[in-house]
């Protein structure tokens, strides 16, 4: 079977959706109030079981690069074990559904027992899905498992690196560790010297983390901007106003903000709020 690790997120979400709908439809069908839910439940559960099988297979294909990240191996194993358990439970559900379909022609009573069995086991399967999904969420959101490395594209890996350093810098700033925040923003600027957003973050860091608004003003004066780039004009303008205020030039800050207000009247409310804060 080909390596389908790159498709694991797609496959697993189909499996979750199909199996969840299948369990709900099966319980509704047992009330006899919605006849369509019986065939719908069987279809969803059988397709979902197949998707669960593929989800486990694709997860096995995908886990190698993730597991090699320092400190991630146990999280990968926990997610893998939970996924195997969920798959196995729903394979039992699928067998019960097939049994009900076969028995329906011979004994309605046997078929109904099988359907009740499917419904009851499906509840345990749904709990298993929740556990597997929770472990998968831990792997992605707490360990960045698979983030930026799914396709092996260099640009994806660079974005992962940028996001990690950026979040570390923001965390350092929130913890009032200005030296570390400044070092991390400086590191980003060295690694991504042509990225406009990174350059602006580094200039902002001169003010907020290094307390050097004059250097920020110098950098902003050299910053290239297209006159038709509204977002960039506003971002640089706001930074200039903050820098002028920080060096004790409130009049210059007001001039910058008033020019922005004239150029972008739809932003006047936000600009007025900033004008109020200029001392």
Secondary structure, 3 states (H helix, E strand, C coil): CCCCHHHHHHHHHHHHHHHHHHHHHHHHHCCCCCCHHHHHHHHHHHHHHHHHHHHHHHHHHHHHHHHCCCCCHHHHHHHHHHHHHHHHHHHHHHHHHHHHHHHCCCCHHHHHHHHHHHHHHHHHHHHHHHHHHHHHHHHHHCCCCCCCCCCCCHHHHHHHHHHHHHHHHHHHHHCCCHHHHHHHHHHHHHHCCCCHHHHHHHHHHHHHCCCCHHHHHHHHHCCCCCCCCHHHHHHHHHHHHHHHHHCCCHHHHHHHHHHHHHHCHHHHHHHHHHHHHCC
